[in-house]
Amino acid sequence: MPEALIYELSSPGRYAVAFPESDVPHAAPPDGLERDDLPLPELSELDLVRHFVRLSQYNHSIDTGFYPLGSCTMKYNPKINEDIARMPGFAFAHPLQGEKISQGILAIMYELQEWLKEIGGFAGISLQPAAGAHGELTGLLIIRNYHRDRGDHTRTKMLIPDSAHGTNPASTTMAGLELIELPSDARGNIDLEKLREVCDDSLAGLMLTNPNTLGLFEEHVQEVVRVVHECGGLMYGDGANMNPLLGIVRPGDLGFDVMHFNLHKTFSTPHGGGGPGSGPVGVAQGLVDFLPAPIVDIVEPGDEGTAPTFGLVKPLKSIGRMKSFHGHFGMHVRAYTYMRMQGKAGIRAIADHAVLNANYLRVRLRDAYEIPFDRVCMHEFVMEGMWPDAPDIHALDISKRIMDFGFHPPTNYFPLIVKEALMIEPTETESKETLDAFVEAMLKIADEAHTSPETLRSAPHSTPFGRMDEVKAARELVLCCRPAYIPKA
Ligand SMILES: *Cc1c(COP(=O)(O)O)cnc(C)c1O
């Protein structure tokens, strides 16, 4: 009964574990809150374990299958990260427990700030933002306040290339800035002429994702930075795509003034199913005073042989607090563990392999699929999921069909500047054998699109669930399973 709900598997009297009789007094909950008619499912341990393991594999599971989703959360989540994050001193730390007994926690946050400074080439870091988009808002508020602090009230325009992630324009609007879209040229770079045209003293800054959402490194990045700085604007870097730059290029050295990292994209912290992310923001020297408070700093240097004392400090012109307490500390622990496990050389190797893997796939697939901006890519690339001579086939059909081969679909319909986009990011940790198997499946699908299109249009065939009504699923969320006789709240 693979599709059974847990209540349907229930059988009265079965149980998975039996607890010993309590040897402490029963602490009753407040009146009216205790219920003895709570209908919980009754299952044996085997039924329970099988049920949840089965669920974890519908329709795809990252522990069993390759997951080439582009522009997205990282697919490699080393198990040791979880072990360390679950250590009681971290997992049960209370946000109000005080600095004196939180020295180990503050030390981890401090060290993570230091690593991110070094990796990004920045003078200061805030670990507060809860995700990339939240980091963008934080960074943009820093830019806005920087201009205002100088009495420069006319600087309200943010330039954003059309290859940007959708969160960039959204964050800009939320930060009260005005959005101007910049077109890309035929190689996927910013159109420099257009850039020069719109740069004037109303410019707050430019938001650049580098590499951009096509997976392409901006070939004129230094010129872009120069033009923006020359007319008094600041450079915002969307660092969601840092993987291919690690240990090779530091955005701070390129002249970026502010950048967010996505720990859940670059530093192996999980962010699936809406779980917590983390989007630390790095800034250049001139902006450190504006960082959100609090920041972890050394408040008393250690003597020889003793550790320094860490504390929480508020930068002078801080934009204020962006998140309750200190951000998603569990994610900080995971990212820090990952960095320490990799070491300096390992971090550089991440970039090498991310670029190698993506280019290997790009070159092996480019005869079968149209790749509109076909030049050396960074950690991901975008191809068209359509052929003029197979008019009934769309990117969605390809994505559904690839599931029959045990692979998670690539990102669909993003970025918007490529028709029927399929965005593929293999992740640096995948082996050549896995990449080859994916290529074989994609080549077979390209062939089927022309010889038996119906096979694609009716896919997936092998997963427990076929094509779902995604709009209905989002509108009518069912987040918990209930026995049929309990009315929905
Ligand atoms: C994912 C992503 C974001 C947004 O990050 P979240 O953590 O999902 O909020 C912003 N820009 C780019 C380029 C991204 O890929």
The ligand as a MOL file (V3000), in Angstrom:
LIG
                    3D

  0  0  0     0  0            999 V3000
M  V30 BEGIN CTAB
M  V30 COUNTS 15 15 0 0 0
M  V30 BEGIN ATOM
M  V30 1 C 18.3570 32.0290 -4.9100 0
M  V30 2 C 18.7480 33.3200 -5.3920 0
M  V30 3 C 18.3620 34.4820 -4.7110 0
M  V30 4 C 17.4380 34.4750 -3.5110 0
M  V30 5 O 17.9340 33.7420 -2.4450 0
M  V30 6 P 16.9750 33.0560 -1.3700 0
M  V30 7 O 17.8870 32.5010 -0.3680 0
M  V30 8 O 16.1880 32.0230 -2.1050 0
M  V30 9 O 16.0890 34.1320 -0.8120 0
M  V30 10 C 18.8180 35.6860 -5.1970 0
M  V30 11 N 19.5880 35.7470 -6.2960 0
M  V30 12 C 19.9750 34.6620 -6.9740 0
M  V30 13 C 20.8510 34.8070 -8.1740 0
M  V30 14 C 19.5680 33.4020 -6.5550 0
M  V30 15 O 19.9510 32.3210 -7.2350 0
M  V30 END ATOM
M  V30 BEGIN BOND
M  V30 1 1 1 2
M  V30 2 1 2 3
M  V30 3 2 2 14
M  V30 4 1 3 4
M  V30 5 2 3 10
M  V30 6 1 4 5
M  V30 7 1 5 6
M  V30 8 2 6 7
M  V30 9 1 6 8
M  V30 10 1 6 9
M  V30 11 1 10 11
M  V30 12 2 11 12
M  V30 13 1 12 13
M  V30 14 1 12 14
M  V30 15 1 14 15
M  V30 END BOND
M  V30 END CTAB
M  END
